[in-house]
């Protein structure tokens, strides 16, 4: 996927001038060795920061090296002003970690007190309004700190991605989809740009790609991807290819000052009458290329998808938290095989935007919902299939009506159960989903769209959402831990 940032991580040691500078230097060297052995490339600063002049020298060194993410390492107590000034001036993702003491035989000249110094660093970061990543257990030996830095990589990639992202939209939200309409002001605080266009702009771009010489090649790709006999007749497949090229070219020519692009596109109800198909299958292919396209012009859904792609380095999707599992299906397929209650499970669904790589026997078909209102003729283009079982993370970053950021994340799994329905769909299981649904999703007014990362990425996604400024990140609390406002007598 070439729509993702490349993290160029640097490691800087800091030292309080009443401690041996060599203590930080030697400990930094061991951290760097441990990191390179496990994760590869790392820029190790020659400058050790003891004062503000060192901070300026370190900043110049970082810029010359092209580093875009920084690990600040307290090899001893550390100088709280220079080290946090460096984090503030650096401008990219920053983490802080500290050295554990190494030997009971060396607690005179070899004692660094970084456990204490990190407290001062954290206080000063808050004074400067710097959001730095501090690991869950931020004090450790060289191997542990190297592992913390490795865990920082996907977090840094997501933060860089948000700052370098442009969200391109086509069309307003469909009627009665105010849930997907949220103020865009918080985006600018993340560094994210937005370009809003009309559906007519997209239609004009589509028409301009008629006869594009690349169309036959894209048609061949599509035919190879779809199961034998699953590709539509050539005229419709040609329109799919024409539309895909229009989106790809728009993404490339409209990046502007940004490096990465996602889309948030209106996809009904007028769309199919003009284009002659529904765009679900195209959206699934764009997601597989690393350019998510959220449905129903859901701007924060597109941003959420992109963040999950940065963290996981893999395909993501956007699904409705859609419907309950019928009691008979639960009794026959879930209760005998899985340790989940009936309120722990639900069906996650969307009309066909999930990549075929994440579907079991995905097949191109008619959009059942659009057929009800527009008929069969223009409703082809959705990808139907059960989502492949495995671990998943549901999450969303959302702008509120009063222009704040809020978020949630929950880990679970897709069960190996035939949903017996249409679209891209799966039975999702999340522990204590019923309470999470009531006291996070409903209580805090989240819309129905959830971004889905395939795999258990909750720890990294949670940190990303916090570092982006979400005032609260909701999660599925276990039964012994009540939510604010949850009735204690029930």
C-alpha positions in Angstrom: 0.0 0.0 0.0 1.6 3.3 -1.1 -1.0 5.5 0.5 0.7 5.2 3.9 3.5 7.2 5.6 6.9 5.7 6.0 8.0 6.2 9.6 11.7 7.3 10.0 12.3 7.0 13.7 15.1 8.7 15.6 16.3 8.1 19.1 17.7 10.9 21.3 19.2 10.5 24.7 18.8 13.3 27.3 20.8 13.9 30.4 20.6 16.1 33.4 23.9 17.8 33.8 24.4 16.7 37.4 24.4 13.1 36.3 27.1 11.4 34.2 26.4 12.1 30.5 28.1 8.8 29.6 25.3 7.0 31.5 22.7 8.2 29.0 25.0 7.7 26.0 25.8 4.1 26.9 22.3 3.2 27.7 21.1 4.8 24.5 23.6 2.8 22.5 22.3 -0.5 24.0 18.7 0.5 23.2 19.6 1.3 19.6 21.3 -2.1 19.2 18.3 -3.9 20.6 15.9 -2.0 18.4 17.9 -2.5 15.2 18.2 -6.2 15.9 14.4 -6.5 16.1 13.0 -3.7 13.9 15.7 -2.5 11.6 16.4 1.1 10.6 16.9 3.7 13.3 18.6 7.1 13.3 20.6 7.5 16.6 21.4 11.1 17.4 24.9 11.9 18.2 23.7 14.9 20.3 22.9 14.2 23.9 20.5 16.9 25.2 21.6 18.5 28.4 20.6 22.1 27.8 18.7 24.4 25.4 21.7 24.8 23.0 21.8 21.0 22.8 18.1 21.0 22.1 18.6 23.3 19.1 21.5 21.1 17.9 19.4 18.0 18.2 16.6 19.6 16.3 18.9 20.5 13.4 20.3 17.0 13.4 16.9 15.5 13.3 15.9 17.7 10.3 19.1 16.9 8.5 18.5 13.2 9.0 14.9 13.5 7.7 13.4 11.9 10.8 9.6 12.2 11.2 9.1 10.4 14.5 11.1 10.7 17.7 11.8 8.6 20.8 13.1 10.7 23.7 15.1 8.5 26.0 15.8 9.4 29.6 19.1 7.6 30.3 19.2 9.4 33.6 16.9 11.9 35.3 16.9 14.2 32.2 16.5 18.0 31.8 12.8 18.7 31.9 12.9 22.0 30.0 15.2 21.1 27.0 13.7 17.6 26.5 10.1 18.9 26.4 11.1 21.9 24.3 12.5 19.4 21.8 9.3 17.5 21.7 7.3 20.7 21.2 9.6 22.0 18.4 9.9 18.7 16.6 6.4 18.8 15.3 6.0 15.1 14.6 5.0 12.1 16.7 7.1 11.8 19.9 7.3 9.2 22.6 9.1 9.3 26.0 10.7 6.3 27.8 13.2 6.0 30.6 16.0 3.7 31.7 15.5 1.2 34.6 18.5 0.8 36.9 20.8 -2.0 35.9 22.6 -3.5 38.9 22.4 -3.5 42.6 26.2 -3.4 42.5 26.2 0.0 40.7 23.9 2.4 42.5 26.4 5.2 43.1 27.8 6.5 39.7 25.5 4.1 37.9 22.2 5.2 39.3 20.2 7.3 36.8 16.9 8.2 38.6 15.1 8.2 35.3 12.0 6.7 37.1 11.8 10.1 38.9 12.8 12.2 35.9 9.9 10.9 33.8 7.5 12.4 36.3 8.9 15.9 35.7 8.9 15.3 31.9 5.2 14.3 31.9 4.3 17.4 33.9 6.3 19.7 31.6 4.7 18.1 28.5 1.3 19.0 29.9 2.5 22.6 30.6 3.5 22.9 26.9 0.3 21.1 25.6 2.4 18.5 23.9 0.6 15.1 23.3 3.4 12.6 23.6 3.0 8.9 23.6 4.1 7.4 27.0 4.0 3.6 27.0 2.0 1.6 29.5 5.1 0.6 31.4 7.6 3.3 30.2 10.6 2.4 32.3 12.7 -0.6 31.4 16.0 -2.1 30.3 17.4 -1.7 26.7 15.3 -4.6 25.3 12.1 -3.4 26.9 12.6 0.2 25.6 13.3 -1.1 22.2 10.0 -3.0 22.3 8.2 0.1 23.4 9.7 1.9 20.3 8.5 -0.9 18.1 5.0 -0.5 19.5 5.2 3.2 18.8 5.7 2.6 15.0 2.1 2.0 14.0 0.9 4.8 16.3 3.4 7.2 14.7 2.4 6.1 11.3 -1.3 6.9 12.0 -0.4 10.3 13.5 1.7 11.1 10.4 -1.1 9.9 8.2 -3.7 12.1 9.8 -1.5 15.1 9.5 -0.7 14.3 5.8 -4.2 13.3 4.8 -6.8 14.9 2.4 -10.4 13.7 2.6 -12.1 14.2 -0.8 -15.9 14.1 -0.7 -18.4 13.9 -3.5 -22.0 14.9 -2.7 -23.8 15.7 0.6 -25.1 13.1 3.0 -28.3 11.3 1.7 -31.6 12.4 3.2 -32.2 11.1 6.8 -28.5 10.4 7.2 -27.7 13.3 9.5 -25.8 10.8 11.7 -23.0 10.9 9.2 -22.9 14.7 9.2 -20.5 16.2 11.7 -18.6 19.5 11.8 -15.3 19.5 9.9 -13.6 22.0 12.1 -11.8 19.4 14.3 -10.2 18.0 11.2 -8.0 21.0 10.8 -6.7 20.6 14.3 -5.3 17.2 13.2 -3.7 18.7 10.1 -6.2 16.9 7.9 -7.5 18.7 4.8 -10.9 18.3 3.2 -12.0 18.9 -0.3 -15.8 18.9 -0.9 -17.2 18.4 -4.3 -20.6 17.9 -6.0 -21.8 14.6 -7.4 -21.8 16.4 -10.8 -18.0 16.8 -10.5 -17.6 13.1 -10.1 -20.0 12.4 -13.0 -18.1 14.8 -15.2 -14.8 13.1 -14.3 -16.4 9.7 -15.0 -17.6 10.8 -18.5 -14.2 12.3 -19.2 -12.6 8.8 -18.8 -14.8 7.2 -21.5 -12.5 5.4 -23.9 -9.5 5.6 -21.6 -6.9 3.2 -23.0 -6.3 1.8 -19.5 -9.8 0.5 -19.2 -9.2 -3.0 -20.8 -6.4 -3.7 -18.3 -8.6 -2.8 -15.3 -11.4 -4.9 -16.7 -9.0 -7.9 -16.8 -8.0 -7.3 -13.2 -11.7 -7.2 -12.2 -12.6 -10.3 -14.1 -9.7 -12.2 -12.5 -10.7 -11.1 -9.0 -14.3 -12.1 -9.3 -15.1 -15.8 -9.0 -15.5 -17.7 -12.3 -18.7 -16.6 -13.9 -19.0 -13.8 -11.4 -18.0 -10.9 -13.7 -20.9 -8.9 -15.3 -21.2 -8.5 -19.1 -18.5 -6.4 -20.7 -20.4 -3.1 -21.1 -21.0 -2.9 -17.3 -17.5 -4.1 -16.4 -16.2 -1.3 -18.6 -18.2 1.3 -16.7 -16.8 -0.1 -13.4 -13.3 0.3 -14.8 -14.0 3.8 -16.1 -15.3 4.9 -12.7 -12.3 3.4 -10.9 -9.8 5.3 -13.1 -11.8 8.5 -12.6 -11.4 8.1 -8.8 -7.7 7.2 -9.0 -6.8 10.1 -11.3 -8.8 12.5 -9.1 -6.9 11.3 -6.0 -3.6 11.8 -7.7 -4.3 15.2 -9.2 -6.1 16.6 -6.2 -3.7 15.7 -3.4 -2.5 19.3 -3.4 -0.3 20.0 -0.3 -1.0 16.6 1.2 0.5 13.2 0.6 -2.3 10.8 1.2 -6.0 10.6 0.1 -9.2 9.0 1.1 -12.8 9.5 -0.2 -16.1 10.0 1.4 -18.7 9.7 -1.4 -22.4 9.8 -1.7 -23.5 6.5 -3.3 -27.3 6.7 -3.4 -30.2 7.4 -4.2 -29.6 9.3 -7.5 -26.2 7.8 -8.1 -27.2 4.6 -10.0 -29.6 6.4 -12.3 -26.7 8.4 -13.8 -23.8 6.0 -13.6 -25.8 2.9 -14.4 -24.5 0.9 -11.4 -23.9 1.1 -7.7 -20.3 1.8 -6.6 -19.9 -0.7 -3.8 -17.6 -3.1 -5.7 -15.4 -0.2 -6.8 -15.2 1.0 -3.2 -14.1 -2.5 -2.1 -11.3 -2.4 -4.7 -10.2 1.1 -3.6 -9.9 -0.1 0.0 -7.7 -3.0 -1.2 -5.4 -0.4 -2.9 -5.1 1.5 0.4 -7.5 4.3 -0.5 -10.7 3.7 1.6 -13.9 5.1 0.2 -16.5 5.6 3.0 -20.2 5.2 2.1 -22.8 8.0 2.4 -20.2 10.8 2.4 -19.2 9.8 5.9 -16.1 12.1 6.5 -15.2 10.8 9.9 -15.8 7.2 8.7 -13.2 7.7 6.0 -10.7 9.2 8.5 -11.3 6.3 10.9 -10.7 3.8 8.1 -7.5 5.4 7.2 -6.2 5.5 10.8 -6.9 1.7 11.1 -5.1 1.1 7.8 -2.1 3.0 9.1 -2.1 1.0 12.4 -2.7 -2.4 10.8 -0.9 -1.9 7.5 -3.7 -3.8 6.0 -7.2 -3.6 4.4 -10.0 -2.1 6.5 -13.7 -1.7 5.9 -16.6 0.4 7.1 -19.7 -1.4 8.3 -23.1 -0.6 9.9 -23.6 -1.9 13.4 -26.6 -3.3 11.8 -28.9 -6.0 13.2 -29.4 -8.4 16.0 -28.8 -12.2 15.5 -32.2 -14.0 15.3 -32.8 -16.2 18.4 -33.1 -19.4 16.3 -29.8 -18.7 14.5 -28.1 -17.9 17.8 -29.4 -21.1 19.4 -28.4 -23.3 16.5 -25.1 -21.8 15.3 -23.6 -19.8 18.2 -24.7 -21.0 21.6 -23.3 -24.6 21.1 -20.0 -23.4 19.7 -19.0 -20.0 21.2 -18.9 -18.5 24.8 -21.0 -15.5 23.9 -24.4 -14.4 25.1 -27.1 -13.4 22.7 -26.4 -9.7 23.5 -22.7 -10.1 22.8 -23.3 -10.7 19.1 -24.7 -8.7 16.2 -24.4 -8.5 12.5 -22.0 -6.0 10.9 -23.1 -5.2 7.4 -22.6 -2.9 4.5 -23.9 -3.1 0.9 -20.7 -4.5 -0.6 -17.8 -2.2 0.1 -15.7 -4.9 1.9 -12.7 -6.2 -0.1 -13.1 -9.6 -1.7 -9.9 -10.5 0.2 -11.9 -10.3 3.4 -15.0 -12.2 2.1 -15.6 -15.9 1.9 -16.8 -16.6 -1.7 -17.6 -12.9 -2.4 -19.8 -12.5 -5.5 -20.9 -9.5 -7.5 -24.6 -9.0 -7.4 -27.6 -6.6 -7.3 -28.0 -4.2 -4.5 -31.0 -5.6 -2.7 -31.9 -2.3 -1.0 -31.6 -0.2 -4.1 -33.7 -2.8 -6.0 -36.6 -2.0 -3.7 -36.6 1.7 -4.8 -34.9 1.8 -8.2 -35.4 -1.7 -9.7 -32.9 -4.2 -11.0 -31.6 -2.4 -14.1 -29.1 0.0 -12.4 -28.5 -1.8 -9.1 -25.7 -4.1 -10.1 -22.3 -3.6 -8.4 -22.5 -4.8 -4.8 -20.2 -7.5 -3.4 -22.1 -10.1 -1.4 -20.4 -12.6 1.0 -19.8 -13.6 4.5 -16.8 -11.9 6.2 -13.9 -14.3 6.9 -13.8 -15.3 10.6 -11.1 -13.9 12.8 -10.2 -11.2 15.2 -11.3 -7.7 14.5 -11.2 -4.2 16.1 -14.2 -1.9 15.9 -13.5 1.8 16.3 -14.4 5.3 15.3 -13.1 8.9 15.7 -16.1 11.3 15.5 -16.6 15.0 15.6 -19.4 16.1 17.9 -22.0 18.8 17.3 -20.0 21.3 19.4 -16.8 20.6 17.5 -15.0 18.3 19.9 -13.5 14.9 19.1 -14.8 11.7 20.7 -14.0 8.1 20.0 -14.4 4.4 20.8 -12.6 1.1 20.3 -13.6 -2.5 21.0 -11.9 -5.8 20.1 -13.9 -8.9 19.2 -14.1 -11.5 16.5 -16.1 -12.4 13.4 -17.6 -15.8 14.0 -17.7 -18.7 11.5 -21.5 -18.5 11.0 -23.4 -18.2 7.7 -25.4 -15.0 7.9 -27.9 -16.1 5.3 -28.2 -12.5 4.1 -26.9 -10.1 1.5 -24.1 -7.6 1.2 -20.7 -7.9 3.0 -21.8 -9.2 6.3 -20.6 -11.1 9.4 -21.7 -12.1 12.8 -19.5 -10.1 15.2 -18.9 -11.0 18.8 -17.8 -8.4 21.3 -17.7 -9.2 25.0 -20.4 -7.2 26.9 -21.6 -5.7 23.6 -25.1 -5.0 24.9 -23.8 -2.6 27.6 -21.3 -1.1 25.2 -24.1 -0.5 22.7 -26.3 1.2 25.3 -23.8 3.2 27.3 -21.2 4.2 24.7 -22.7 4.0 21.2 -26.2 5.2 22.2 -25.4 7.4 25.2 -22.7 9.4 23.4 -24.5 9.7 20.1 -22.2 7.8 17.8 -23.5 7.1 14.2 -24.2 3.6 12.9 -20.9 3.3 10.9 -18.0 1.6 12.5 -14.6 1.2 11.0 -13.2 -2.3 11.1 -9.6 -3.3 11.3 -8.9 -7.0 10.7 -6.9 -8.2 13.7 -6.6 -7.2 17.3 -5.2 -3.7 17.1 -7.1 -2.1 20.0 -4.1 -1.2 22.0 -2.5 0.9 19.2 -5.8 2.3 18.0 -6.7 3.4 21.5 -3.4 5.3 21.8 -3.9 6.9 18.4 -7.4 8.1 19.3 -6.1 9.6 22.5 -3.1 11.3 20.9 -5.3 12.8 18.2 -7.3 14.6 21.0 -10.4 12.5 21.6 -11.7 13.7 24.9 -12.8 10.2 25.8 -12.2 6.9 24.2 -15.1 4.5 25.0 -14.5 0.8 25.2 -16.5 -2.3 26.1 -16.2 -2.4 29.9 -16.5 -5.7 31.7 -19.6 -6.4 33.7 -17.9 -5.5 37.0 -16.9 -2.0 35.8 -20.0 0.3 35.4 -20.2 3.1 32.8 -20.9 6.7 33.9 -24.6 7.0 34.1 -25.2 3.2 34.2 -28.0 2.4 36.6 -26.3 0.7 39.6 -29.5 -1.0 40.7 -30.1 -3.0 37.5 
